[in-house]
Amino acid sequence: MDAGEGERTTCAVVGGGPAGLVLALLLARAGVEVTVLEKHADFLRDFRGDTVHPSTLTALEDLGLFERFDALPQTRLRQVAVPTPSGDVVMADFGRLREPHPYVAMVPQWDLLDLLADAAAAEPTFTLRREHAVTGLLREGGPAGRVTGVAYDAPTGPGSLAADLVVACDGRTSVVREASGLAVRSFRVGFDVWWFRIPTRHRVAGSLVPRLTPAGVLIGIPRRGYLQAAYLDRKGRDAELRAEGLDAFRRRIAAIVPELAGDLAAVESLDEVKVLDVRLDRLRRWAAPGVLCLGDAAHAMSPVGGVGVNLAIQDAIAAARLLATPLRTGAFSRGAWPTAAVAAVERRRRMPTVAIQTLQRVLHRRLIEPAVAGHVEGLPAPLVRLVRRLPALTRVPATLIGVGPRPERVPGWARRPAGPSD
Ligand SMILES: Cc1cc2nc3c(=O)[nH]c(=O)nc-3n(C[C@H](O)[C@H](O)[C@H](O)COP(=O)(O)OP(=O)(O)OC[C@H]3O[C@@H](n4cnc5c(N)ncnc54)[C@H](O)[C@@H]3O)c2cc1C
């Protein structure tokens, strides 16, 4: 499809998730005309990570948004402790990080996205188009030609938006990455996630850390009035679990979290339980002329470790820092493609992606997949002894989870002094 005459922007960002909104906010603060196309009408979806990491908290501080973020209802996780037969052992201590906010804030992601969208709306060059589902790419010179914009479906009907650069931030089932033809390297994952709410007043210990029991594996995210539960089981078991029925499902969950057994009657139907196909993959190249992929669109992350949101935000900060000037000065316009600037984004973000995905693959193989098969081994005794003797070592996993291997700082031109909390 050709762009033709009609609607135009400088940078079209597909997807208003963490990567898309942070990128758009920063580019708008650089004065770049940026349009976000988000397929949903709001950000109220459950299938989101709720973790806001110390490095993201630093970014919010730099953006002048920390006070407003801090006013949101949240719980704070200062340590990751793993139960062992000899008592809990702290494996990651965020308090040891040299970050201004050394904890993981658990906040429903829609609150964070609303905050980012509000801040971006204050910039005159920012536009958010909700209920705009991107369906394909516009190209010049035939199916393999340079990408020149996107085609979308909206309540007003189908349309197209021409852009100097299209950035895919549309997540792990990215339509843009599919249409771009960029090659993907996928890794085997042996489990899926069943995602549902348990209305409860109980606080369940160990958010972020999976509850690994011989009866199964569950991650609980505390939210107001309910626990957002992620039950992990062997990949492809959905039909079998549904055939067993609701009572069997409730019994399965009660065996993992007996303290919630009385609350499970409130799960009234298996229709409330959504299965999520867990994927782990990354693109071999993140860009082709006219299009760049970031966040899960470039590298789908597993929920293990709760690091995907942070990685997506770090991608966005790096991309904004490296691309704001070329976008503003027209280096992408009239069919031009500044190869070096785009390659610099991928070069910068590939190492942290590979490092974190490698760690996730090890945790899948050593911890999660044996546990969903019923073999819970627990932490190796020498490791437990080591961290008990040298607790300073807990800073290493805290850095990997809380900050990431190559933290990005918000560039000076996007920073703002602290704003009032409304
Ligand atoms: C079950 C589960 C739990 C997880 N828990 C955590 C966690 O606790 N912490 C954590 O850090 N990570 C977690 N992750 C990983 C995390 O969700 C992702 O890594 C992160 O959301 C990636 O952010 P993103 O902005 O790249 O994409 P996404 O968050 O997926 O956002 C993509 C956006 O694009 C929009 N979109 C999609 N297609 C289109 C289209 N065609 N047109 C327009 N818009 C479109 C979507 O509506 C969405 O708003 C979890 C993942 C899973 C599967």
The ligand as an SDF file (V2000), in Angstrom:
LIG
                    3D

 53 58  0  0  0  0  0  0  0  0999 V2000
    1.2340  -12.9530   32.3040 C   0  0  0  0  0  0  0  0  0  0  0  0
    2.3370  -11.9340   32.2050 C   0  0  0  0  0  0  0  0  0  0  0  0
    2.6980  -11.2470   33.3440 C   0  0  0  0  0  0  0  0  0  0  0  0
    3.7330  -10.3140   33.2950 C   0  0  0  0  0  0  0  0  0  0  0  0
    4.0960   -9.6690   34.4410 N   0  0  0  0  0  0  0  0  0  0  0  0
    5.1040   -8.7760   34.4120 C   0  0  0  0  0  0  0  0  0  0  0  0
    5.4670   -8.0500   35.5870 C   0  0  0  0  0  0  0  0  0  0  0  0
    4.9010   -8.2260   36.6680 O   0  0  0  0  0  0  0  0  0  0  0  0
    6.4520   -7.1170   35.4740 N   0  0  0  0  0  0  0  0  0  0  0  0
    7.0850   -6.8820   34.2920 C   0  0  0  0  0  0  0  0  0  0  0  0
    7.9810   -6.0160   34.2530 O   0  0  0  0  0  0  0  0  0  0  0  0
    6.7580   -7.5500   33.1680 N   0  0  0  0  0  0  0  0  0  0  0  0
    5.7840   -8.4750   33.1870 C   0  0  0  0  0  0  0  0  0  0  0  0
    5.4500   -9.1480   32.0520 N   0  0  0  0  0  0  0  0  0  0  0  0
    6.1010   -8.7670   30.7840 C   0  0  0  0  0  0  0  0  0  0  0  0
    5.5440   -7.4000   30.3610 C   0  0  0  0  0  0  0  0  0  0  0  0
    4.1210   -7.4420   30.3480 O   0  0  0  0  0  0  0  0  0  0  0  0
    6.0620   -6.9620   28.9910 C   0  0  0  0  0  0  0  0  0  0  0  0
    7.4350   -7.2480   28.8600 O   0  0  0  0  0  0  0  0  0  0  0  0
    5.8250   -5.4390   28.8160 C   0  0  0  0  0  0  0  0  0  0  0  0
    4.4500   -5.1500   28.9830 O   0  0  0  0  0  0  0  0  0  0  0  0
    6.2840   -4.9700   27.4480 C   0  0  0  0  0  0  0  0  0  0  0  0
    5.8830   -3.6120   27.2630 O   0  0  0  0  0  0  0  0  0  0  0  0
    5.6030   -3.0680   25.8000 P   0  0  0  0  0  0  0  0  0  0  0  0
    5.2800   -1.6200   25.9420 O   0  0  0  0  0  0  0  0  0  0  0  0
    6.7100   -3.4610   24.8960 O   0  0  0  0  0  0  0  0  0  0  0  0
    4.3200   -3.8950   25.2780 O   0  0  0  0  0  0  0  0  0  0  0  0
    2.8660   -4.0790   25.9050 P   0  0  0  0  0  0  0  0  0  0  0  0
    2.8370   -3.7900   27.3380 O   0  0  0  0  0  0  0  0  0  0  0  0
    2.4020   -5.4170   25.4390 O   0  0  0  0  0  0  0  0  0  0  0  0
    1.9940   -2.9530   25.1820 O   0  0  0  0  0  0  0  0  0  0  0  0
    1.6200   -3.0800   23.8330 C   0  0  0  0  0  0  0  0  0  0  0  0
    0.4970   -2.0770   23.5570 C   0  0  0  0  0  0  0  0  0  0  0  0
    0.2240   -2.1150   22.1600 O   0  0  0  0  0  0  0  0  0  0  0  0
   -1.1870   -2.1630   21.9590 C   0  0  0  0  0  0  0  0  0  0  0  0
   -1.3940   -2.8230   20.6670 N   0  0  0  0  0  0  0  0  0  0  0  0
   -1.1790   -4.1160   20.3630 C   0  0  0  0  0  0  0  0  0  0  0  0
   -1.4350   -4.3420   19.0550 N   0  0  0  0  0  0  0  0  0  0  0  0
   -1.7970   -3.1480   18.5280 C   0  0  0  0  0  0  0  0  0  0  0  0
   -2.1890   -2.7350   17.2220 C   0  0  0  0  0  0  0  0  0  0  0  0
   -2.2470   -3.5890   16.2090 N   0  0  0  0  0  0  0  0  0  0  0  0
   -2.5110   -1.4300   17.0300 N   0  0  0  0  0  0  0  0  0  0  0  0
   -2.4590   -0.5360   18.0580 C   0  0  0  0  0  0  0  0  0  0  0  0
   -2.1150   -0.8830   19.3150 N   0  0  0  0  0  0  0  0  0  0  0  0
   -1.7800   -2.1750   19.5350 C   0  0  0  0  0  0  0  0  0  0  0  0
   -1.6890   -2.9760   23.1490 C   0  0  0  0  0  0  0  0  0  0  0  0
   -3.0610   -2.7280   23.3910 O   0  0  0  0  0  0  0  0  0  0  0  0
   -0.8020   -2.4340   24.2660 C   0  0  0  0  0  0  0  0  0  0  0  0
   -1.3430   -1.2700   24.8550 O   0  0  0  0  0  0  0  0  0  0  0  0
    4.4190  -10.0750   32.0710 C   0  0  0  0  0  0  0  0  0  0  0  0
    4.0560  -10.7700   30.9150 C   0  0  0  0  0  0  0  0  0  0  0  0
    3.0390  -11.7220   30.9780 C   0  0  0  0  0  0  0  0  0  0  0  0
    2.6790  -12.4750   29.7280 C   0  0  0  0  0  0  0  0  0  0  0  0
  1  2  1  0
  2  3  1  0
  2 52  2  0
  3  4  2  0
  4  5  1  0
  4 50  1  0
  5  6  2  0
  6  7  1  0
  6 13  1  0
  7  8  2  0
  7  9  1  0
  9 10  1  0
 10 11  2  0
 10 12  1  0
 12 13  2  0
 13 14  1  0
 14 15  1  0
 14 50  1  0
 15 16  1  0
 16 17  1  0
 16 18  1  0
 18 19  1  0
 18 20  1  0
 20 21  1  0
 20 22  1  0
 22 23  1  0
 23 24  1  0
 24 25  2  0
 24 26  1  0
 24 27  1  0
 27 28  1  0
 28 29  2  0
 28 30  1  0
 28 31  1  0
 31 32  1  0
 32 33  1  0
 33 34  1  0
 33 48  1  0
 34 35  1  0
 35 36  1  0
 35 46  1  0
 36 37  1  0
 36 45  1  0
 37 38  2  0
 38 39  1  0
 39 40  1  0
 39 45  2  0
 40 41  1  0
 40 42  2  0
 42 43  1  0
 43 44  2  0
 44 45  1  0
 46 47  1  0
 46 48  1  0
 48 49  1  0
 50 51  2  0
 51 52  1  0
 52 53  1  0
M  END
$$$$
